[in-house]
Amino acid sequence: MYRPLDNGDVVVDKPEMVFELEVTAFSNISTVKVNGVAQAITPGTFVVVKMPAHLQPGVNRFVVQVATDAGAATQTFEIQLVPPGAIGSEKKKRTGSG
């Protein structure tokens, strides 16, 4: 189970996941790195990266670096791993159900 946060970050309650990322650009994308590791891509203006991830309890950061023919950009994503069942119990507390 997962829950997006207002700032775009995500909360999950399972440690195994697939980190999937779509990258678009106006110029040719030549490299995509996640946490410093180059990902296998076919260069173009649209690429999809899928990588398995094993999350640690708490906040897990994924730093994505993209290089194109015109320049480079970096963006960080955060995924928070909480104890199993914490997401559903949080909803029950807010709504008074359960």
Backbone as JSON Lines, residues from 0, in Angstrom:
{"i":0,"aa":"M","n":[0.85,-1.18,0.0],"ca":[0.0,0.0,0.0],"c":[0.89,1.24,0.0]}
{"i":1,"aa":"Y","n":[0.45,2.3,-0.64],"ca":[1.21,3.54,-0.61],"c":[0.25,4.72,-0.49]}
{"i":2,"aa":"R","n":[0.81,5.84,-0.1],"ca":[0.01,7.06,0.02],"c":[0.88,8.23,-0.42]}
{"i":3,"aa":"P","n":[0.47,8.97,-1.46],"ca":[1.24,10.15,-1.84],"c":[1.06,11.27,-0.82]}
{"i":4,"aa":"L","n":[2.1,12.04,-0.6],"ca":[2.04,13.19,0.3],"c":[1.77,14.45,-0.52]}
{"i":5,"aa":"D","n":[1.4,15.53,0.14],"ca":[1.11,16.79,-0.55],"c":[2.3,17.3,-1.35]}
{"i":6,"aa":"N","n":[3.52,17.02,-0.9],"ca":[4.7,17.53,-1.59],"c":[5.18,16.61,-2.7]}
{"i":7,"aa":"G","n":[4.43,15.54,-3.01],"ca":[4.8,14.64,-4.09],"c":[5.59,13.43,-3.63]}
{"i":8,"aa":"D","n":[6.05,13.43,-2.36],"ca":[6.75,12.27,-1.85],"c":[5.73,11.17,-1.54]}
{"i":9,"aa":"V","n":[6.21,9.97,-1.28],"ca":[5.34,8.81,-1.13],"c":[5.65,8.08,0.17]}
{"i":10,"aa":"V","n":[4.61,7.54,0.8],"ca":[4.74,6.7,2.0],"c":[4.27,5.3,1.62]}
{"i":11,"aa":"V","n":[5.09,4.28,1.93],"ca":[4.74,2.89,1.64],"c":[4.92,2.06,2.9]}
{"i":12,"aa":"D","n":[4.29,0.87,2.91],"ca":[4.46,0.0,4.08],"c":[5.04,-1.37,3.71]}
{"i":13,"aa":"K","n":[5.63,-1.46,2.5],"ca":[6.31,-2.69,2.08],"c":[7.71,-2.31,1.58]}
{"i":14,"aa":"P","n":[8.74,-3.03,2.02],"ca":[10.11,-2.64,1.68],"c":[10.53,-2.94,0.25]}
{"i":15,"aa":"E","n":[9.88,-3.88,-0.42],"ca":[10.25,-4.22,-1.79],"c":[9.37,-3.45,-2.77]}
{"i":16,"aa":"M","n":[10.0,-2.81,-3.75],"ca":[9.24,-2.05,-4.73],"c":[10.02,-1.95,-6.03]}
{"i":17,"aa":"V","n":[9.35,-1.47,-7.06],"ca":[10.01,-1.14,-8.31],"c":[9.91,0.37,-8.45]}
{"i":18,"aa":"F","n":[11.07,1.03,-8.51],"ca":[11.12,2.48,-8.71],"c":[11.02,2.71,-10.21]}
{"i":19,"aa":"E","n":[9.92,3.33,-10.64],"ca":[9.68,3.56,-12.07],"c":[9.66,5.06,-12.32]}
{"i":20,"aa":"L","n":[10.37,5.44,-13.35],"ca":[10.57,6.85,-13.63],"c":[10.43,7.11,-15.12]}
{"i":21,"aa":"E","n":[9.63,8.1,-15.5],"ca":[9.53,8.52,-16.89],"c":[10.24,9.86,-17.03]}
{"i":22,"aa":"V","n":[11.12,9.96,-18.0],"ca":[11.88,11.18,-18.22],"c":[11.59,11.69,-19.63]}
{"i":23,"aa":"T","n":[11.21,12.97,-19.71],"ca":[11.01,13.59,-21.02],"c":[11.85,14.84,-21.11]}
{"i":24,"aa":"A","n":[12.27,15.16,-22.33],"ca":[13.08,16.35,-22.55],"c":[12.88,16.82,-23.99]}
{"i":25,"aa":"F","n":[13.25,18.07,-24.23],"ca":[13.16,18.6,-25.59],"c":[14.35,18.18,-26.43]}
{"i":26,"aa":"S","n":[15.45,17.81,-25.79],"ca":[16.62,17.34,-26.53],"c":[16.93,15.9,-26.13]}
{"i":27,"aa":"N","n":[17.79,15.25,-26.86],"ca":[18.12,13.85,-26.67],"c":[18.65,13.57,-25.26]}
{"i":28,"aa":"I","n":[18.03,12.61,-24.57],"ca":[18.48,12.19,-23.24],"c":[19.59,11.17,-23.44]}
{"i":29,"aa":"S","n":[20.78,11.47,-22.93],"ca":[21.92,10.58,-23.16],"c":[22.2,9.67,-21.97]}
{"i":30,"aa":"T","n":[21.99,10.17,-20.74],"ca":[22.2,9.33,-19.56],"c":[21.19,9.66,-18.47]}
{"i":31,"aa":"V","n":[20.85,8.6,-17.72],"ca":[20.02,8.74,-16.53],"c":[20.73,7.95,-15.43]}
{"i":32,"aa":"K","n":[21.0,8.62,-14.32],"ca":[21.6,7.95,-13.17],"c":[20.64,8.05,-11.99]}
{"i":33,"aa":"V","n":[20.53,6.96,-11.22],"ca":[19.74,6.95,-9.99],"c":[20.71,6.62,-8.87]}
{"i":34,"aa":"N","n":[20.84,7.54,-7.93],"ca":[21.8,7.4,-6.82],"c":[23.2,7.08,-7.33]}
{"i":35,"aa":"G","n":[23.58,7.76,-8.42],"ca":[24.92,7.62,-8.97],"c":[25.15,6.45,-9.88]}
{"i":36,"aa":"V","n":[24.14,5.59,-10.06],"ca":[24.29,4.4,-10.9],"c":[23.61,4.64,-12.26]}
{"i":37,"aa":"A","n":[24.41,4.54,-13.33],"ca":[23.86,4.74,-14.68],"c":[22.85,3.65,-15.0]}
{"i":38,"aa":"Q","n":[21.72,4.05,-15.55],"ca":[20.66,3.11,-15.91],"c":[20.73,2.81,-17.4]}
{"i":39,"aa":"A","n":[20.36,1.61,-17.78],"ca":[20.35,1.23,-19.19],"c":[19.15,1.91,-19.86]}
{"i":40,"aa":"I","n":[19.43,2.75,-20.84],"ca":[18.36,3.44,-21.56],"c":[18.67,3.41,-23.05]}
{"i":41,"aa":"T","n":[17.63,3.63,-23.83],"ca":[17.79,3.9,-25.25],"c":[17.66,5.41,-25.4]}
{"i":42,"aa":"P","n":[18.74,6.1,-25.85],"ca":[18.68,7.55,-25.94],"c":[17.5,8.02,-26.79]}
{"i":43,"aa":"G","n":[16.9,9.12,-26.37],"ca":[15.77,9.72,-27.06],"c":[15.23,10.85,-26.22]}
{"i":44,"aa":"T","n":[14.07,11.39,-26.59],"ca":[13.47,12.48,-25.83],"c":[12.5,11.98,-24.77]}
{"i":45,"aa":"F","n":[12.27,10.65,-24.74],"ca":[11.41,10.03,-23.73],"c":[12.04,8.7,-23.35]}
{"i":46,"aa":"V","n":[12.32,8.49,-22.07],"ca":[12.85,7.21,-21.6],"c":[12.11,6.79,-20.34]}
{"i":47,"aa":"V","n":[12.04,5.48,-20.13],"ca":[11.44,4.92,-18.93],"c":[12.52,4.1,-18.22]}
{"i":48,"aa":"V","n":[12.67,4.33,-16.94],"ca":[13.63,3.59,-16.12],"c":[12.83,2.82,-15.07]}
{"i":49,"aa":"K","n":[13.1,1.53,-14.95],"ca":[12.48,0.7,-13.91],"c":[13.62,-0.02,-13.2]}
{"i":50,"aa":"M","n":[13.64,0.11,-11.87],"ca":[14.68,-0.58,-11.11],"c":[14.11,-1.09,-9.8]}
{"i":51,"aa":"P","n":[14.46,-2.33,-9.42],"ca":[14.0,-2.83,-8.13],"c":[14.68,-2.06,-7.0]}
{"i":52,"aa":"A","n":[13.95,-1.89,-5.92],"ca":[14.51,-1.17,-4.77],"c":[14.09,-1.88,-3.49]}
{"i":53,"aa":"H","n":[15.03,-1.98,-2.57],"ca":[14.73,-2.5,-1.24],"c":[14.86,-1.32,-0.28]}
{"i":54,"aa":"L","n":[13.73,-0.92,0.29],"ca":[13.69,0.27,1.15],"c":[14.09,-0.06,2.58]}
{"i":55,"aa":"Q","n":[14.72,0.89,3.22],"ca":[15.05,0.82,4.64],"c":[13.97,1.58,5.41]}
{"i":56,"aa":"P","n":[13.73,1.25,6.68],"ca":[12.74,1.99,7.46],"c":[13.09,3.49,7.48]}
{"i":57,"aa":"G","n":[12.06,4.32,7.38],"ca":[12.27,5.77,7.36],"c":[12.3,6.29,5.94]}
{"i":58,"aa":"V","n":[12.99,7.41,5.75],"ca":[13.04,8.09,4.46],"c":[14.14,7.5,3.59]}
{"i":59,"aa":"N","n":[13.79,7.15,2.36],"ca":[14.73,6.65,1.35],"c":[14.77,7.67,0.23]}
{"i":60,"aa":"R","n":[15.97,8.13,-0.12],"ca":[16.12,9.17,-1.15],"c":[16.63,8.56,-2.45]}
{"i":61,"aa":"F","n":[16.01,8.98,-3.54],"ca":[16.44,8.59,-4.87],"c":[16.84,9.88,-5.6]}
{"i":62,"aa":"V","n":[18.13,10.03,-5.86],"ca":[18.64,11.2,-6.57],"c":[18.77,10.82,-8.04]}
{"i":63,"aa":"V","n":[17.99,11.5,-8.88],"ca":[17.98,11.2,-10.31],"c":[18.71,12.31,-11.05]}
{"i":64,"aa":"Q","n":[19.73,11.92,-11.81],"ca":[20.5,12.86,-12.62],"c":[20.26,12.51,-14.08]}
{"i":65,"aa":"V","n":[19.91,13.52,-14.86],"ca":[19.63,13.32,-16.28],"c":[20.53,14.25,-17.08]}
{"i":66,"aa":"A","n":[21.17,13.69,-18.1],"ca":[21.99,14.5,-19.01],"c":[21.38,14.42,-20.4]}
{"i":67,"aa":"T","n":[21.27,15.59,-21.02],"ca":[20.76,15.66,-22.39],"c":[21.81,16.37,-23.25]}
{"i":68,"aa":"D","n":[21.55,16.45,-24.55],"ca":[22.45,17.18,-25.44],"c":[22.52,18.66,-25.08]}
{"i":69,"aa":"A","n":[21.48,19.18,-24.4],"ca":[21.41,20.6,-24.08],"c":[21.86,20.94,-22.66]}
{"i":70,"aa":"G","n":[22.03,19.95,-21.79],"ca":[22.4,20.26,-20.41],"c":[22.11,19.1,-19.47]}
{"i":71,"aa":"A","n":[21.98,19.41,-18.2],"ca":[21.76,18.38,-17.18],"c":[20.82,18.89,-16.11]}
{"i":72,"aa":"A","n":[20.17,17.95,-15.42],"ca":[19.26,18.3,-14.33],"c":[19.3,17.2,-13.29]}
{"i":73,"aa":"T","n":[19.01,17.58,-12.04],"ca":[18.97,16.63,-10.93],"c":[17.68,16.85,-10.15]}
{"i":74,"aa":"Q","n":[17.03,15.76,-9.76],"ca":[15.83,15.85,-8.92],"c":[15.89,14.72,-7.9]}
{"i":75,"aa":"T","n":[15.44,15.03,-6.69],"ca":[15.43,14.04,-5.61],"c":[13.99,13.66,-5.29]}
{"i":76,"aa":"F","n":[13.77,12.35,-5.14],"ca":[12.48,11.82,-4.74],"c":[12.66,11.13,-3.4]}
{"i":77,"aa":"E","n":[11.67,11.25,-2.52],"ca":[11.73,10.59,-1.22],"c":[10.56,9.63,-1.08]}
{"i":78,"aa":"I","n":[10.89,8.42,-0.62],"ca":[9.88,7.41,-0.33],"c":[10.09,6.98,1.11]}
{"i":79,"aa":"Q","n":[9.05,7.11,1.91],"ca":[9.16,6.78,3.33],"c":[8.55,5.41,3.59]}
{"i":80,"aa":"L","n":[9.33,4.52,4.2],"ca":[8.84,3.2,4.59],"c":[8.38,3.26,6.04]}
{"i":81,"aa":"V","n":[7.1,2.92,6.25],"ca":[6.52,2.9,7.6],"c":[6.2,1.44,7.96]}
{"i":82,"aa":"P","n":[5.95,1.14,9.23],"ca":[5.63,-0.24,9.63],"c":[4.39,-0.76,8.9]}
{"i":83,"aa":"P","n":[4.34,-2.08,8.62],"ca":[3.16,-2.66,7.96],"c":[1.88,-2.3,8.71]}
{"i":84,"aa":"G","n":[0.86,-1.92,7.97],"ca":[-0.43,-1.56,8.55],"c":[-0.54,-0.13,9.03]}
{"i":85,"aa":"A","n":[0.56,0.61,9.07],"ca":[0.51,1.99,9.59],"c":[-0.31,2.91,8.7]}
{"i":86,"aa":"I","n":[-0.32,2.67,7.41],"ca":[-1.07,3.55,6.5],"c":[-2.56,3.37,6.71]}
{"i":87,"aa":"G","n":[-3.04,2.13,6.76],"ca":[-4.46,1.88,6.98],"c":[-4.94,2.35,8.35]}
{"i":88,"aa":"S","n":[-4.11,2.17,9.39],"ca":[-4.51,2.58,10.73],"c":[-4.56,4.09,10.84]}
{"i":89,"aa":"E","n":[-3.69,4.79,10.09],"ca":[-3.73,6.25,10.09],"c":[-5.05,6.75,9.52]}
{"i":90,"aa":"K","n":[-5.53,6.09,8.44],"ca":[-6.8,6.47,7.84],"c":[-7.94,6.22,8.82]}
{"i":91,"aa":"K","n":[-7.91,5.1,9.53],"ca":[-8.97,4.79,10.5],"c":[-9.01,5.84,11.62]}
{"i":92,"aa":"K","n":[-7.83,6.28,12.08],"ca":[-7.79,7.3,13.13],"c":[-8.4,8.61,12.66]}
{"i":93,"aa":"R","n":[-8.11,8.99,11.38],"ca":[-8.61,10.26,10.85],"c":[-10.11,10.24,10.66]}
{"i":94,"aa":"T","n":[-10.64,9.09,10.16],"ca":[-12.04,9.03,9.81],"c":[-12.93,8.51,10.94]}
{"i":95,"aa":"G","n":[-12.29,7.9,11.95],"ca":[-13.04,7.33,13.04],"c":[-13.66,5.98,12.71]}
{"i":96,"aa":"S","n":[-13.29,5.42,11.54],"ca":[-13.82,4.1,11.17],"c":[-12.94,3.01,11.74]}
{"i":97,"aa":"G","n":[-13.44,1.78,11.76],"ca":[-12.65,0.63,12.19],"c":[-12.78,0.34,13.58]}
